[in-house]
Amino acid sequence: MAWVASWMWATAIVCLHVSAAVGLGIGVAALLLMLWFTRRRGIAASLFAMAALGVVTAALVTGMNVAVKDADALQTVIGDGANGTVTATVSDDPRLVLGRRDDTFVIPVQLRSISVDGDSVGTSAPALVFASGAGSQWQGLLPGQEISADGWISRPQSGPDLTAAVISTREPPDTEGEPPWWQTMAGDLRSGLRTACEPLPDDPGGLIPGLVLGDTSGIDYTLQDQFRDTGMTHLVAVSGSNIAVVVTAVILLAKLSRASRGTQTAIGLITIVSFVVLVRPSPSVLRAAVMGAIALLMVLARRRGEPVAVLSVTVMLLLCIDPALACNLGFVLSVVATCGLVVFANHWAQLWERHGWPRWLAVAVAVPVAAQVAVTPVLAGATGSVSLVAIPANIVVAPVVPAVMILGVLATILAPWWMGAAELFAWLASWPARWLVLVAKEGSGVTAGNVPWPVGWWAGIILAVIVVLAIVIARTRLGRRLLLVVAVGIVVGVLPVRLWHGGWPPPGWVLVACDVGQGDGLVLATAQAGTAIVVDTGSQPAQIDKCLRTLQIDHVALLVISHFHDDHVGGISGVFKDRQVDAVMAPEVQEPETGHQLLAESAAGEVSRPPRPGSRQVVAGVQVEALTPTREYSGTNSDPNNNSLVMRFTVAGVRILATGDIEEPAQQDLLDSGRSVRADILKVPHHGSRGFVPEFYAAVAPSVAIISVGAGNDYGHPHAQTLTQLESMHTKVQRTDQLGACAVVKTPEGAAVTNRDSGDDR
């Protein structure tokens, strides 16, 4: 079963990356091979035939799904993007996009039809709706609800999934009829638990619905980051432990009532289906539900199932239902964690018990250790880091998680009928939940708690090989001694260096370019610890807030907004989150108005006029010099870009030129003004677009050029001509899309630049 499942999984991944014709061609070729091998004898022939069976199944199922997504009629109607109308069925709860300045929700739907300019096509492909402005009117939709909506319809960015279209809308949906009664009941239970948790403090009150129902809508993005940093995110992704607690309790009640084996199995299956409807069919829930259902059926048949075989059959069934799960990180982590539990947990618990550990302690340690060891290569390849605090954090929270779940389930059941009792159980659940919050906050603040690791599937495979070799070597006494020597060497040789170095940010930093995606977010150090000057905020409050928290900035002496495009001002609320902001500076030209309005709301009207060009002031020990705008631009390719504030900062003797998004007209006018633009560090204008004046870069003559840009952006940033120009000047280029956040450090030899995952680069 594992052999066939592995080939199915690998084939599904391949077929999601190729066209439907290629996928179906792979299936036909594998079918012919399977027929040929079935006529041969021997173990090798049988293995090849089984592998071919897995390839045939996955290729045909995935190929047909890709054909639906890439249907010519559907893609012709969508074209390069157009305004139109869709009719669809909501397939999951609307989810708030964390950190957006307005109520923006993403709603997974199953399309029924798309109409553009009178042309209509029917389809059954999945799609995503991004609703803003009127997003709050989408919030109450439930799975199964039939809707129609107007908006901008476009193709999704290429990727290994089956999403056929993305609909962006600011209009409310038109609903058709009512959602199914069972979804209405599940929605009432979910909203009831949220209501019962409202009187609680924000962190435990938002965490309980996440632990019990996987409802993370109330969890602050800061706490989500802390859970991620400590390897505890799986706790708010409902999985096997949740289903096991509920189903075990129900079957125990059935046994006490002397129900027959068949009745107990039927009750267990109904409970599993009901729980899936309640918590929503996320990948980890589906995996746990199918495994639980198979286990119950085996109990009914009085057969003992091999756990690996049960897991393999589960994987095969789910890949047939939804091939896109093959590339879903949540599904991968769920399956890999289950493999760790099946293969290692019981063996390690018995081993430690033989060495004198109490049974309860051996099991309590073996379960999180086995799961974390299994998922570490996947997480390392996906996130670029290995958490050193994940295992101890999960061990210390493990005893209290069942208490939160049981009390939370009771609160959920009681909420629609007796809110007072529900609030009591939610209050009781909040106390163990506070312990989880405390562990997450303290664990995320551990110096050197995460070790950098390369990103990519190959990096994950390398670490997986290392983990497997370590486990194999540890089976012998000599091997364990060798591993102990290596571990001690790492601790003695590496950990003190990381502790002394202080992790991130590096000592002596004067500038950090935050990784805010497609946008700008600069942080300049001041003479006072914990205080900084911030230039632009990116588009997502969560990203700039996380960057400032990582830098331990709780006081902003000056916030400069270069201009009012969303990728420079959209994240402004993240700067104000739990921080004192002394002054805000922005252009007088209030275009676009949406960005200016956002600034006015966040800064409560405390926005100072920009200084006249050429003026200088000192803010918290940093010299701030205004260079532009020299005039108000109108009729250019982008007036807001050219009206950007251009500021030169001198921090500890290092000159930093922040240029906003100025293009050729503003760059040329700045040259013509006769003012010096010389700087050691250049924040490249407009994310490295092709709209530049070569003489402007030559006049700046920077040793380092920072390009703040989002990975895979649709604008072609940075442009090859820009990179060529900078390289011809022997300027060191740092790109946030490739290297993440980068820092400029003052050294005795001058300025050095480093990024979070590598050493200094002079």
Secondary structure, 3 states (H helix, E strand, C coil): CHHHHHHHHHHHHHHHCCCHHHHHHHHHHHHHHHHHHHCCCCHHHHHHHHHHHHHHHHHHHHHHHHHHHCCHHHHHHHCCCEEEEEEEEECCCCEECCCCCCCCEEEEEEEEEEEECCEEEECCCEEEEEECCCHHHCCCCCCCCEEEEEEEEECCCCCCCCCCEEEEECCCCEEECCCCHHHHHHHHHHHHHHHHHCCCCHHHHHHHHHHHHCCCCCCCHHHHHHHHHCCCHHHHCCCHHHHHHHHHHHHHHHHHCCCCHHHHHHHHHHHHHHHHHHHCCCHHHHHHHHHHHHHHHHHHCCCCCCHHHHHHHHHHHHHHHCHHHHHCHHHHHHHHHHHHHHHHHHHHHHHHHHCCCCHHHHHHHHHHHHHHHHHHHHHHHHHCEEECCHHHHHHHHCCCHHHHHHHHHHHHHHCCCCHHHHHHHHHHHHHHHHHHHHHHHHHHCCCCCEEECCCCHHHHHHHHHHHHHHHHHCCCHHHHHHHHHHHHHHHHHCHHHHHHHCCCCCCCEEEEECCCCCCCCEEEECCCCCEEEEECCCCCHHHHHHHHHHCCCCEEEEEECCCCCHHHHCCHHHHHCCCEECCEECCCCCCCHHHHHHHHHHHCCCCECCCCCCCEEEECCEEEEEEECCCCCCCCCCHHHHCCCEEEEEECCEEEEECCCCCHHHHHHHHHCCCCCCCCEEECHHHHCCCCCHHHHHHHCCCEEEECCCCCCCCCCCCHHHHHHHHHCCCEEEEHHHHCCEEEEEECCEEEEEECCCCCEC
